[in-house]
Amino acid sequence: MSTATPPAGFWHLIVGYDGSAPSRRAIDAAASLMQGRTGHIEVVYVAHLPGLAMFSTSAIAEVESDFDEVAQTLRDAAAEQLKGRVAAWQLRRREGIIADQLIAAATELRDAHPGDPVTIVVGSSCHAAHRVAGSVAVSLARHSPVPVVIVP
């Protein structure tokens, strides 16, 4: 067991969340990491929109509405999972490439709160192909400007 000193100050955790088993494990890990510490968990759902050029305006509006519904479902699931464990959290929906958006969220928090520690927490992929072709966790480990916790 590690006896590392917890981060000083207000700790910001960014958790990648899509409702999958790895992302649920990431939320559990973030809640555990936050125990006894002052901080906030920002649960981030990244909606990935394929090339929009091929969609009509009404189709884009329908996809946006579907993403809003997914975000609400994920917010409810995260609330149930975090209930009684973490007081300060919120779910934010972002759009784009998942790793890039998690890094952007972390960078925004780091820049808005200089001196406060910021950490990204994600679950490891359960797909064997990702071990060969790469995954969000691998991309974050290679490119994140803040510490990354990858939950098995």
NORVEN-V945385 format. One record per helix or strand of 3 or more residues. SS is the DSSP state (~ for helix, > for strand). FROM is the first residue (numbers start at 1). LEN is the number of residues. Records with the same first field share a line. If there is no record, write none. Layout:
SS=FROM-LEN ; FROM-LEN
//
This chain:
>=11-6 ; 39-9 ; 89-7 ; 118-6 ; 147-5
~=21-14 ; 52-3 ; 57-26 ; 98-15 ; 128-6 ; 136-8
//
